[in-house]
Structures are given as structure tokens and as C-alpha cells.
Amino acid sequence: MKIIILSEPRSGSTNFSTWFSDKTKFTIFHEPFNVDSFDFQKNKPLFEYGYETEHIVIREVYYLNKQSWEELIKFADKIIVLYREDYQKQLESFSNSIITNNWWFKEYVYENELNKIKQTDVDYFNTIKKEFKEKYLNKDFFKISYENLYYQNGIEKIKEYLDINELYDYKWPIGKKYRLEIDKEKRNIL
């Protein structure tokens, strides 16, 4: 099966797609259309991606004018659209990633007074959210929010949608939350 995860930035897609990599029947490509990705596949058609497993998972994150996903959509057997409902937390995570260049698997503490969000970043983020909604959330794809997936047992909906027996036996979530909250008075990590 060819599974495509199309996501907004800072929506938990890295952790979600990594969940598949614990299974021997899955090959995972993280953002193969993104030139900054380890899995970047410059000018390589999807049917030439090398994998010898039963399933392939390709995760792409939406950024403006960087890629067309029409090829991915045609290639896919199943498409999962991942988005985030908590606008403020998503914007803060996005801003932190821009400031620190921390996009993958690194813990961070977000403090408003230290992480000033630039208006240009807010405008860019808002445009991403708007275009993603128009192009993917408003279409007839399987959709799930970060909040549903991570806090409301939405993984069961994913398992049902994909209907792959091997997935029913695996623990969710994997890893941990990357944003650490602090007690501002004691300066302790909670």
C-alpha cells in the first residue's frame, strides 16, 4: 500500500510517520520533495523510489510554492491529511522552529518574552494555513487533527482507515512531546 501523509507544519507529522518505521513492512520517506530533507529525491518520479517492503509511507509538509502534490495524490492508495486546531500553539511551535532551526525531534521551552514572533512569520504562517485548508482540508480526503490523533485516541481511526493488520498491535504514541512547559516562578520544567 502507498500511504501519503500531507500535513501542515508543526502538526505532529514527523512523530506520526516515524510510528510506521518501527514496522518491518514499511519504508518511510520524510519530505522527499524538500531539498533540506535527508530523503530528498531530486527529479525522481515516485515509481522509481527504492523500497522493498510491502508498504511505503511518504510524508510531506506544506510550505508555500515549494511543491505540487498532484503526483503524490495520484500515486497514493491512501491519503491522510494532518492539521492542527490549536492555532496559537502551532504558531508558537512554528516560530520557535524558525528562530532555533529546530524542526526535528528536539525538546524546547517556549517563552513569550524570549520568542518574539515576527509579523512576517505570522503572515507566512497564516498564508500556509489558508492555502492548506483550500487545497487539502476542503477536499474529500481522510483528515485528522493533531489534537484528535495525540489526545483523543485518533490512532484508532487511522488503523481502521488503513486496515493493515500489523498496525493494530503497535503502541501509540511513540516518543514524547517536544515542547516542555516550565513553572515560571520556580523555573522548573514540569
Buried (B, 14 or more C-beta within 10 A) or exposed (E): BBBBBBBBBBBBBBBBBBBBEEBEEBBBBBBBBBEEBEBBBEEEEBEEBEBEEEBBBBBBBBBEEEBEBEEBBEBBEBBBBBBBEEEEBBBBBBBBBBBEEBBEEEEBEBEEEEBEBEEEBEEBBEEBBEBBEEBBBEEEBEBBBBBBBBEEEBBEBBBEBBEBEBBEEEEBBEEEEBEEEEEEEEEEEE
